């Protein structure tokens, strides 16, 4: 299947695109261990696409609080068979690879990955030149806690929205200097990463300030711990709460939503998008 050239900013708005999560990890907070074989990855990907996902985000290293980092070799061992299977399946969705390592990103791009989702925001000095050469989008995420994945303990901001925005703008400057085209730099405020529930709610409430920075905004609220605490349910029971967060984001102009269950949020997001569009007439 041949896909047309893609520019996120020029995509149909205000309905955000949905990115279905595919974790080939044994220890991710919501779905660890569920996709142990490439066949299972393809089946879940097909489900995501049927539910409305136009992107798939494939990750092989858990970033839940307290998760231990893994080696490049282990990340590649988990990732590459799944990626090859997804490419062979020729699904009508683009594939983003969730990695903070340029060595892993290089292998993924060589196999045909369409974007990189970097939770370390160019923490690997080789990542920006690699992405610039490949001319693909990269999602750069704000991470506010000590590595590896220390949760919200000790998190402090004088103004979380302003500080997250300033951080992302600084990363964008570095990306531009490396030669990454402006439409290929996407911002993720990093809900749940080094932030308290109050910080997460403040970011959700004021996402429009980050949208106003001019770069595409990708948001990953799906089944996050602060939503679990709000509704008193485990991660698997938080798809309705995720849909509510996605609606708030849609009303403020977010471009892409990274979720575990696209079908659980698709209709809610379309309603929110219609309301936003109506208010702009």
MOLINUR-V591231 format. One record per backbone hydrogen bond with DSSP energy under -0.5 kcal/mol. CO is the residue of the C=O (numbers start at 1). NH is the residue of the N-H. Records with the same first field share a line. If there is no record, write none. Layout:
BEGIN
CO = NH ; NH
END
This chain:
BEGIN
1 = 3
7 = 10 ; 11
8 = 11
14 = 16
17 = 257
18 = 20 ; 54 ; 55
19 = 259
20 = 57
22 = 24 ; 59
23 = 25
25 = 33
28 = 32
31 = 34
37 = 40 ; 41
38 = 42
39 = 43
40 = 44
41 = 45
42 = 46
43 = 47
44 = 48
45 = 49
46 = 50
47 = 51
48 = 53
49 = 52
54 = 94
55 = 20
56 = 58 ; 96
57 = 22 ; 59
58 = 98
59 = 24
64 = 67
71 = 75
72 = 76
73 = 77
74 = 78
75 = 79
76 = 80
78 = 82
79 = 83
80 = 84
81 = 85
82 = 86
83 = 87
84 = 88
85 = 89
86 = 90 ; 91
87 = 90
91 = 93
94 = 56 ; 96
95 = 114 ; 115
96 = 58 ; 98
97 = 99 ; 117
98 = 60
101 = 105
102 = 106
103 = 107
104 = 108
105 = 109
106 = 110
107 = 111
108 = 113
109 = 112
114 = 137
115 = 97
116 = 118 ; 139
117 = 99 ; 119
118 = 121 ; 141
123 = 125
124 = 127 ; 128
126 = 130
127 = 131
128 = 132
129 = 133
130 = 134
131 = 135 ; 136
137 = 116
138 = 140 ; 186
139 = 118
140 = 188
146 = 150
148 = 66
149 = 66
150 = 153
152 = 155
159 = 163
160 = 164
161 = 165
162 = 166
163 = 167
164 = 168
165 = 169
166 = 170
167 = 171
168 = 172
169 = 173
170 = 174
171 = 175
172 = 176
173 = 177
174 = 178
175 = 180
176 = 179
181 = 184
182 = 185
184 = 138 ; 186
186 = 140
187 = 218
188 = 142
190 = 193
192 = 194
193 = 144
196 = 200
197 = 201
198 = 202
199 = 203
200 = 204
201 = 205
202 = 206
204 = 207
206 = 209 ; 210
207 = 210 ; 211
208 = 212
210 = 213
211 = 214
216 = 187 ; 218
217 = 255 ; 256
219 = 258
221 = 224
224 = 227 ; 228
225 = 229
226 = 230
227 = 231
228 = 232 ; 233
234 = 237
235 = 238
238 = 242
239 = 243
240 = 244
241 = 245
242 = 246
243 = 247
244 = 248
245 = 249
246 = 250
247 = 251
248 = 252
249 = 252 ; 254
250 = 253
255 = 17
256 = 219
257 = 19 ; 259
258 = 222
259 = 21
261 = 264 ; 265
262 = 265 ; 266
265 = 269
266 = 270
267 = 271
268 = 272
269 = 273
270 = 274
271 = 275
272 = 276
273 = 277
274 = 278
275 = 279
276 = 280
277 = 280
278 = 281
END
